[in-house]
Amino acid sequence: MQAIEFKNVSFSYGDGESRKEVLKDFSLTIKKGSFVALLGRNGSGKSTCAKLINGLLVPTSGTVTVFGMDTKEKGNLFEIRKRAGMVFQNPDNQQIASIVEDDVAFGPENIGVPRKEIKERIDYALLVTGTEEFRHSEVARLSGGQKQRVAIAGAIALLPDILILDESTSMLDPKGRREVMDVIRTLNREKQITVIDITHYMDEAVEADEVCVMDNGVIVAQGAPNEVFAQRDLIRKSGLELPVSAKIAEMLKSAGLPLQGEILTKEELSEKLCELLRKN
Amino acid sequence: MRIVAEKLSFTYNKKSKFKVDALKDVTLTIEEGSFFGIIGHTGSGKSTFIQHLNGLIPVEKGFLTVGDINLSDKKKIVRKRYKELRSKVGMVFQYPEYQLFAETVYEDVAFGFRNFFPDADKEEEKRAVFETLALLGLGSEYVNQSPLDLSGGQKRRVAIAGVLVAKPEILVLDEPVAGLDPVGKNELMKILHALHENGVVKTVIIVSHDMDEVCENCTEVAVFSEGEVVLSGSPKDVFKNTKLMNELRLGVPITGQLQDSLSEIGVEIDTDFSRDDFVEKVVEYFKNSK
């Protein structure tokens, strides 16, 4: 069974004159266990997609199904939200308790997880997100990045089958982002959690199994990262950019360095550079 | 206006078990005219430090002067200068667009103006609002729109206009490009450079997590860790400390990482870590070794 299926979905905000069509006849299938990066400029419809998945929004026309359950059916929502955890861009929008461990416990409590297991889940979620030391701290006193980690811990404690990250690492420092993404990668590989990563970090997108580029409410490119980023014109037209290493590689090439092949990651660039300069 | 901090310390929740030493003996000078980058891991004290700069957090221990305003002087007269201080030091918080509140772009920006120039007439106000919006790349077609109808990048620029309209000499921005798409990021950084180069603001201070961004944009950098300034200087002076930067969980720009990999195979190049300089030196090395 597919984890998520968008079938000819259209969605508009508002009505009458102020009506704004965000998604237009949008179709997308996300396989169970895949790691998909969703890219696109601000306003391209990415966050709307995320909210359609767990029924925070319902399509104007078309259907969204999560593990076969239609998000339009009110009776499915509890089960859908239990299985699809979401982390928003701004942690202040989703933190409700005043102490970190209570905040992480809120989700599991809500879905009726037994008390003993809740404790185990909190321990695990705090451990993998590196927030153990804040366990008894006040959420309001944490920095932006620390709050983001706690928000991610809250979603992990739900042990969802689908994890939707909507710009959820934007306030983390580089190492912190790396660590959180490693945790999510591990959850994806070992527990087959389906991950949808909405991000503006091209370097993060390069590590996904699949990249979807959205523009103006439709998907304009979809495929493996190297296939998608090879389409330079499309990347530029969609308001995106190349990963930093790819940009530097382009600069080196145009300055006359005979670098061969497609370069997307730092590792690839480093390898090619060493090869080239060692030879001489 | 020069900013001088000497042994500046600050503790949150002093008398409770939630006590946090956010700043410990911070000594740092930010020269007028610099494009200054403040970096550090989450919770390292960066935001606490910048909130001192316009008196949002009063000096608890140590010394701090902004221009000729001595913020560590606890006499009443200093409190009276807070308004002047806040007009000179413009503060743009993380995700400032969440603070937009008025019905139109004009009203939102004008609110900032009226706060600092209560005696100005309507004509002056109008001129200031239009001029400031233009500096941020927003033409007159936007003034009557609701800020809510704008794109993320535009909203953020309106929020910055609301601060800039008070004509500050120093503009402090906490993570100014976080959450923006690549185009929005590049646009905003270009605008900040233009404001700086054209003297609209004398000093720009940005807080950032992105080493590549800081390296490409800033003239001076200070690195915060656990409430202390552990490194400061030009990007080159700071990022050459690869080992320490890695220990601090910040790392170095990609150019620095590449330089290290090259060094491991005996290829030594000396760059200032900017992409332009890196490309130039690599190509030069390649040509000379042929």
Interface residues (C-beta under 8 A of the other chain):
Chain A: G40 R41 N42 G43 Q89 N90 S137 E138 R141 L142 S143 G144 G145 Q146 E167 S170 M171 L172 D173 P174 K175 G176 H200 M202 G239 L240 E241 V244 S245 K247 I248 M251 L252 A255 G256 L257 K266 L269 S270 L273 C274 L276 L277 R278 N280
Chain B: Y12 N13 F18 V20 G40 H41 T42 G43 S47 Q94 Y95 Y98 S151 G152 G153 E175 A178 G179 L180 D181 P182 V183 G184 K185 N186 H209 D210 M211 D212 R249 L250 G251 I254 T255 Q257 L258 S261 L262 I265 V267 R275 D276 F278 V279 E280 V282 V283 Y285 F286 S289 K290
